[in-house]
Amino acid sequence: MMKTLLFLLSLSSVSTGQSLHIKGGLDISTHLNRHTAASDATKTSELEATVYTPPGVHIETLLSYPLSQQVEIGVGTRWESGPRKQNNAFTSVGYSTIPVFLLVQYTLLPFKASELKVTGRAGYSMVQLTTDRFRDRDEQTGGLYYGIGLSLEENKPDPLLWELLYSVSNASFNNAQAPEERYRNKRISVTIGKKWSF
């Protein structure tokens, strides 16, 4: 992935047509899966819980490059607010995620005033601690990040962008004194932003 990232960044120094996207929005649905595993010399116990958490927010920046009139590739990063409390049964998770990803975008329908595009993305989601809950863990690791979405782009210079995205971020926390905890956060996001070509 690092070689691909360097290749995409090098395009900006030798080519024209690349674009900068800056976007933000609301995670209207966040569905969190928590998997806990503990083991000793004789047995292993596992517990899995699934909850819906309150809506969150996100901010994203992306550098893209057109391969053709219909296909665009890019590299980006995104900050996602962490899951929060769910009634009295689920306490604050205590982390946010920062995915770094590669993107492919395809124009499905060109209209007179806008274009409808489908987007796929995949990368690695890093962990940012937001409380003291996991600070004593020996291992705090991110995991696979992926998503698919639909976007609408104005058909004019420096257009506005609207996007509906389904994405998944993974993270895990582990040490010798506590059970391993793995989290999978599924989001449905609504995003608005701006695109600048240079």
C-alpha positions in Angstrom: 0.0 0.0 0.0 2.9 2.4 0.8 4.3 2.0 -2.8 0.8 2.8 -4.2 0.5 5.8 -1.9 3.9 7.2 -3.1 2.9 6.6 -6.7 -0.3 8.6 -6.3 1.5 11.4 -4.6 4.1 11.5 -7.3 1.4 12.1 -9.9 0.8 15.6 -8.4 4.3 16.6 -9.4 4.3 15.4 -13.0 0.6 15.6 -14.1 -2.3 18.0 -14.3 -5.9 17.3 -13.5 -5.6 16.2 -9.9 -8.1 17.5 -7.3 -8.3 18.2 -3.6 -11.5 17.2 -1.7 -12.3 18.5 1.7 -15.5 17.1 3.3 -17.3 16.7 6.6 -20.6 15.4 7.8 -22.7 13.3 10.2 -22.7 9.6 10.9 -26.4 9.0 11.0 -26.2 5.4 12.0 -23.3 3.8 14.0 -23.5 0.1 14.7 -20.8 -1.2 17.0 -19.7 -4.8 17.4 -17.5 -5.6 20.5 -15.8 -9.0 20.8 -14.0 -9.8 24.1 -11.8 -12.8 24.5 -10.0 -14.0 27.7 -7.9 -17.2 28.2 -5.9 -19.0 30.9 -4.1 -22.3 31.0 -7.3 -24.3 30.9 -10.0 -22.5 28.9 -10.9 -19.6 26.7 -14.0 -17.5 27.1 -15.5 -15.2 24.5 -18.3 -12.6 24.6 -19.8 -10.6 21.8 -22.1 -7.6 22.0 -23.7 -5.5 19.3 -25.2 -2.0 20.0 -26.4 1.0 18.2 -24.6 4.2 19.4 -25.6 7.9 19.0 -24.7 9.7 15.8 -21.1 10.8 15.3 -19.2 13.2 13.1 -16.3 13.0 10.6 -13.9 15.1 8.6 -12.1 13.9 5.4 -9.5 15.1 3.0 -8.7 13.4 -0.3 -6.3 13.9 -3.3 -7.7 12.4 -6.5 -6.5 11.9 -10.1 -8.6 11.1 -13.2 -7.6 8.0 -15.2 -10.3 8.7 -17.8 -13.5 10.6 -18.1 -15.3 8.0 -16.0 -12.6 6.6 -13.6 -10.9 8.5 -10.8 -8.4 7.2 -8.2 -7.2 8.8 -5.0 -5.7 8.6 -1.6 -7.2 10.1 1.5 -7.5 10.3 5.3 -10.5 10.7 7.6 -11.1 11.4 11.3 -14.1 9.7 12.8 -15.5 10.4 16.3 -15.6 7.4 18.5 -18.7 5.5 19.7 -20.3 6.9 22.8 -22.5 5.7 25.7 -25.5 3.4 25.0 -28.0 3.7 27.9 -26.6 2.0 31.1 -25.5 -1.2 29.5 -22.5 0.1 27.4 -20.0 2.6 28.7 -17.9 5.0 26.6 -15.6 3.1 24.3 -12.8 5.7 24.6 -11.3 5.9 21.2 -11.7 7.6 17.8 -10.4 6.2 14.4 -8.3 7.8 11.7 -8.5 5.8 8.5 -5.9 6.2 5.7 -7.3 4.7 2.4 -7.1 4.3 -1.3 -10.1 5.1 -3.4 -11.6 4.3 -6.8 -14.5 6.3 -8.2 -16.6 5.6 -11.3 -19.2 7.9 -12.9 -22.5 6.1 -13.3 -24.8 8.8 -14.7 -23.7 12.1 -16.1 -26.5 14.7 -15.9 -26.6 18.2 -17.2 -26.0 19.9 -13.9 -24.3 17.1 -11.9 -22.7 13.6 -12.0 -23.7 10.5 -10.0 -20.7 8.4 -9.0 -20.1 5.1 -7.1 -17.1 5.0 -4.8 -15.1 2.1 -3.3 -12.3 2.6 -0.7 -10.0 0.4 1.4 -7.1 1.1 3.8 -6.0 1.0 7.4 -7.8 2.6 10.4 -5.5 4.0 13.1 -6.6 4.5 16.7 -6.7 7.8 18.7 -7.4 7.4 22.4 -10.0 9.9 23.8 -10.2 8.7 27.5 -8.0 6.8 29.9 -9.8 3.5 29.5 -7.2 1.9 27.1 -4.0 3.8 28.1 -2.7 0.9 30.2 -3.0 -1.6 27.4 0.2 -3.0 25.9 -1.2 -3.1 22.4 -3.5 -0.6 20.9 -3.9 -1.3 17.2 -6.1 -0.3 14.3 -7.3 -2.5 11.6 -8.9 -2.9 8.2 -11.0 0.0 6.9 -13.3 -0.3 3.9 -16.4 1.4 2.5 -18.7 1.9 -0.5 -20.8 4.9 -1.4 -22.7 7.1 -3.8 -21.8 10.7 -4.5 -23.3 13.5 -6.4 -20.9 16.1 -7.9 -21.8 19.5 -9.5 -20.9 19.7 -13.1 -18.9 23.0 -12.9 -15.4 24.2 -11.8 -14.7 23.7 -8.1 -17.9 21.8 -7.5 -19.8 21.0 -4.3 -20.0 17.3 -3.4 -22.6 15.2 -1.6 -22.0 11.6 -0.5 -23.8 8.7 1.2 -21.2 6.2 2.5 -21.3 2.9 4.3 -18.0 2.2 6.0 -16.4 -0.2 8.5 -13.5 0.6 10.9 -11.7 -2.0 13.1 -9.6 -1.6 16.2 -8.2 -3.9 19.0 -6.8 -3.5 22.5 -4.9 -6.2 24.4 -2.4 -6.8 27.3 -1.6 -9.6 29.7 -3.8 -8.4 32.6 -7.0 -7.8 30.7 -9.1 -9.6 28.1 -8.5 -8.8 24.4 -11.2 -6.4 23.0 -11.9 -6.1 19.3 -14.2 -3.5 17.9 -15.9 -3.2 14.5 -17.7 0.1 13.9 -20.1 0.2 11.0 -21.3 3.6 9.9 -23.7 5.2 7.5 -22.5 8.7 6.8 -23.9 11.8 5.0 -21.2 14.1 3.8 -20.9 17.5 2.1 -17.8 19.1 0.8 -15.9 21.0 -1.9 -13.5 19.9 -4.7 -10.7 22.0 -6.1 -8.8 21.1 -9.3 -5.3 22.2 -10.0 
